[in-house]
Amino acid sequence: MARFPFFDQFSAALNTVASSCLPDEQVWAVGGIIRDHFLGRVTHDIDLAVRGDARGLGRRVADRLGGAYVDLDPEHGIGRVIFRQKGQRFLLDFAALRGPDLTADLTGRDFTINAMAAALTDPESLIDPLGGLRDLQAKILRPCSAESISADPVRILRAVRLAFAFNLRMDPETLIQARAASRLLPRVSAERQRDELFRLFEQPRLAAALEVLDSLGVLEQVLPEVRRLRGIEQGPPHVMDAWGHTLSVVSHFQEIYAALVEPFQEDLVSNLTLGYAVLKLGRFRRALESFYSEPLVQERSLKALLTFSALYHDCGKLNARSVDRDGRVHFYQHDHISADLAVERARALALSNAEIERLAAQVRGHMRIHWLAKDVTVLDARLIHRYFRALGPAGVDVCLISLADLLGITSPAVDQERWQKEVDLAEQLLSAWFEQQDTLVRPPRLINGHDLQTVLGLAPGRLLGQLLEFVSEAQAAGEVADKNSALEWVRAWLEKNGAPPGRVQG
C-alpha cells in the first residue's frame, strides 16, 4: 500500500483500518485531517467516512489496535476508537456515508475546507469536489451548500471558531446563513452547544470572536447573561461599560495565562506590567502547567473553564447595579449574583458537577484579592488558610482571573502600584498552594469530631465542624502542633466564648 501523504503519523493505525475492511467496505479519511495537513498542523484525531458498517469496522479496529470502542451515535452509524500510541491519545471516528456516495456525503458537510477526502486505497489522490483546497489557500470560509448552517445551526459557532483559529474570512453566504439560522440554535442539544463553545474558548482573540457572535445574533441565544452587559455603565475607576470591561478581562486573561502557564515567550512580557508578573510569578510556571494539564473532564480543558469564568465574572452586574445619592454607582453582592448566574448557565450547557462547583468558586471569589489588597501587603497564615478553605483549588484560578480583572478595569493603563501589590499577594497565595500545602493550606488534621465528643463531651452538631475549622486555622498559624495542644486550644476557646460561634467568615 502506498504511503499516506496527509497523515504519516497515523500510518500504522490507518493500515489497520484498511486491512480490517470487509470486501464490500470502503473508507475515506475526511475533513480536519486533510485540512490540517495543508495548514501544517499536527492533529490527534481522524474522521473516517465508511461505505458499509462503520460501527462494525470500528469495533474490529479497536480490537486489533488494543483500543477502546465507543458508540457515539448508533442511529446514524457513528462510532469512535480511542487508542494510545507512543504515550499519546488518538481518536478514530467512523461514520457511515451520509448519502448515496462520497460526493453527497461531502456536500452535506459544513464548510468546503472540511469537505476534502482521501481514500485509504488511493491515498495519493485528493478528493475535493467543492474546491476546499482553493478556499483554504484563499483563506475563505464558505458553506458546502445553501442549507449547510440551517441544517445544523451549531455550525454558526464552528464557523466563528474556524475563522479565528485559521485566520479565515467568512464569505457573504456564510454570514447570511449564520444570521438567518441563529434563532434556531436553541434546537441544538446543550451538549453540542457546550462543546463548540469550549473549543471557541481555546482560541486567541476571543473577545473579537464574541463581538462577531453578537453581531450574528448568537450571544443572546447561547450566552444571554453576557450579552445583557452591553450598555451597563460603571463608575470610576472603570473606563468602560460592563460589556467592554468583560471583553477586556477575557483578553487580558488569555495574555496572563500565556505569560504564566504556557511555554515562555519573551515577546509576551515586553511591557512593564506583564514583565513584573512574570518576574514574581514565573517560578510557578511548571507547577501551573502541571496544575492545568489535568482537566476535570477529559473532553474540556481547565483553561476553557477559566475563560468561561472570566466571561461570566461580572454577569450579575445587571441585577446588582445601584446608584447612591451622590451619583456613585455600586454593584453590591455582584460576585455572588454572578456566581449564581454562571452556575445556571453551566447547568443549561450540561457541564459536569465538578466543573460547576469549580466555576462557582472562581466567580464567587474573583473579588477576594482585590479586597485583601485594600488592607494588607503581607498575608498572614490565617488569611491564606481562610482563602483556600473558602475557594480550594479555585483559589489558584482566582489569582489569574483577578489579575486579568484588574487590568480590565482601566485598560490599557493600570495603576502600577496597585498592580504590583496584587501580583505580590498572588505570589504569596501561589507559594502557599504549591510549596506549603501541609502547613498553610491543608495541614494534617490533629483531632476529629469524635475526639471533641469523647474527650470534651460536646454534643453532635454544627459547632463540631466550626471548631475543627478553627483548630485547622490555629494549626496553620503555628499555635497548635499536636493532639493535646489542639484539645487544649478548644478548651480555652470554649471557656472564652461559651456560646457557639456564628458563621465562619472566609
Helices and strands as residue ranges (DSSP letters): G 8-10, H 11-20, E 26-30, H 32-39, E 45-51, H 54-65, E 68-73, G 74-76, E 78-85, E 88-96, H 102-107, G 112-114, E 117-119, E 122-127, H 132-137, E 140-141, H 155-165, E 169-170, H 172-181, G 182-187, H 190-200, H 206-215, H 219-222, H 224-227, H 242-260, G 266-269, H 272-281, G 282-284, H 285-292, H 302-312, H 317-320, E 321-323, E 329-331, H 334-348, H 353-364, H 368-375, H 381-391, H 394-409, H 416-435, I 437-441, H 449-454, H 462-476, H 483-497
